Amino acid sequence: MMRLTSISSRDVRLAAIAAAFGMVMAACASAPANTAQSHNAAEPDAQVQSERETYTSTEIVEAVSDFFGVTAEAAGVLVERIFSDLGEPVGYIIGEEASGAVGVGLRYGQGDMVLRGETGTQRVYWQGPSVGFDAGGNASRVFTLVYNLDSPDRIYQRFPGVEGTAYFVAGMGVNYQRADYITLAPIRSGVGFRAGANVGYLAYSRRRNILPF
């Protein structure tokens, strides 16, 4: 009887050890799977954070129409041309500027930048020379579409461009400026007339600068 009791106790101990070993192995086997599952669940969030949302053509047409006081049809013709070249913007700048040129021109402006996904607006000033075949001068309202701007502070730099301004839709014209993979498309409307092509740049800054150089 004592022998049977001893064997039973040993069997119980072995069973307990086997059960504990099985639990450890099961935990080790399940750990990598859980880790992989958590990693995969985090990937969509990272992808969403790396892509800024954009504005649709309908939203921009409505905003341009309201800003310049033109019909949606007139704004739509210009916006459709820009969207066919550049696609949907991540934001826009609404403001006004004064400029003029007789061989060598100057341009100063200010406005508020709005970016999709950002709260509030950001104040922006711009200034720069323009050299080319210009005639007359203008005081314009400006609606600038912004492309590929992943950080608001990257707007504060110099944007060169080739500008052949022609008001062809309800007194509106557009040109493209590009720097550091960021593209700006200023839409202008205002009093005066400017014709031809001028070569220059606009420097965007946090504060107003008197000297455009």
N, C-alpha and C positions, 0 to 999 in steps of 0.2 A: 504493500500500500504506500509506503514511503517513496518507493521508486517511482510509482505512477504520479505521485504528487510532485516529485522533483522534475519529472519530464514535463508535466503540465506547466509548471512555472517557467521552465526554460522555453517551452513553446510560446508561452504568452509573451516573454521578453523578446524573442525573435520576431514574433508577429508585430509587436510594437515598434521594433527597430525598422522592420520592413515598411510598415505603414508610414513612419516618419520620413524614411528615405524616399518613399514614393511621393510624399507631399513636397519635399524639397525639389525633386526632379520636375514635378509638375509646375512648381513656381518658376524654376529656371527656364522651363520651356515656354511658359506663357509670357515672360518678361519681354523678350525681343518683339513678340507680336504686338504687345500693348504699346511699346515704344514706337514701333513702325506705324501703328494706327494713329498715335498722337502726332507724329511727324507729318503724315499725310493730311491730317485734319488742319494743320497749320499752313500748308502750302497755299490753299485758295486765299486765305487772309493776306498772305504776303503778296500774292499776285494782285489783289484788289488795291492794296496800299501803294503799289508801284505804278499804277495807272490812274491819271487824273481824268475825271469825267469831262465831257465836252458839251458845248451848246449846239443845238440843232439849227438847221436853216430857218425853221419856222420861228424859233425864239429870236434869232438874230434879225430876221426881217422885221419882226414886230418892234424890236428895240431900235433899229435904225430908222424905221418909219416914224416912231414917236419922237426920237431925238432930233431929227431934221425937219419934222413936220411935213413929210411927203407921203404919198400914197404907198400902200403895201406893194402895189404892182411895180412902181418905180424902184422902190428899195429892193424888191425881189430880183429884178434884172441884174443889179450890181452884185448882190449877195450870191446869186447863182454863179456868176462868173468867178468870184473869189473862192467859193466852195469847190468849184470844178478844178481849180488850181491847187488849193491848199487843204481842202477838207474842213472838218469841224474844229473850231477854235476852243481852247481851254479857258479863255477869258476875253475881256475887252477893256479898253480905256476910253472914257468919255471926257471930253474937255474942249478947250478952245485955244487958238493960237493966232499970232499976228506975224506976217512975213511980207517981204517984198524983195525984188531983185532987179537990178540993171547991170547985168554982167556978173556981179558978186552980190549975193543976197544973204539975209539973216532971217532966222526963224526962231521964235520963242513960243512956248506953250506950257500949259498945265492941265492936269486932269486927275481923275480918280480911276484906279484900276480895280476891276472886279474879276475874281477867279472862281471857277466852279469848285465847290467844296470848301472854299475859304469863307470865314465870317467877316462881314464888314468890307470896307474898301481901303485902298492904299494910295496915298497921294504921290503923284509923279509929276516931275517937271522935265521939260526937254528944251534943247536949244542946239543950234548948229548953223554952219554956213552952207550955202549952196552956190555952186559956180556953174554957169552954163548959159543957155540961150533962153532967158526968161524975159517976159515983158509985163509991166504993171505990177500990181501987188494985191494982197487980199487979207482980209480978217475972217478967219474960218472957224466953224465948229468942226471938231474932229472926233470921229468914232473909230478907234483902232482895234482891230481884231488881233488876238495874241495866240501864237502857236508854239507848242513844245516848251512851255515854261513850267518846269517842275518845282521851282522855288521862287517865291515872289521877289526875293532880293536880286535875282539874276537879271531883272529888268534894268537895273542900274548899270548900264554900260553904253558903249557907242555902237550904233547901228548904221552901217553904210548902206547905200542903195542907189540904184539908177532910177531917176524919177522923170517920167514924161507925163506931166499932168494934163489931163483933158477932161473938162466937165461935160459928160455926155449923157447923164441921166438926172434930170431935174436939178441941175447945178451941182452934181456930185462927181468926184473923181477919186481914184484909188491908186496907190503905188505900193511896192513891196520893199521891205528892209530886212536884212538878215545878219545875224552875228551869233556865233557859238551855238549853232543849230536851232536858234530861236528865230522865228519869223514874225514880223509885224506887218499888218496891212492897214495903214491909215486911210480912212474914208473922209474926205474933206468936202465941206460945203460952205460958201460964204460970199461976201461981196468982192467984186473985182474979177480980174481975168489973168490967168497965167497960162502961157502956151510954150511948148518946146520941151526940151530935155535938159535937166540939170543934174549934176553929179555932186554929191555931198554926203553928209551924214547927220544924224540926230543923236545927241548924247542925252540919255535919260538919267536923272539924278534925283536925290531925296530933297534937295533944296534948290531954290532958284539961283542960277548963275548968270551974271551979267555978261561975261565974256563967253562966246560960244566955242572957243578953241580949247 
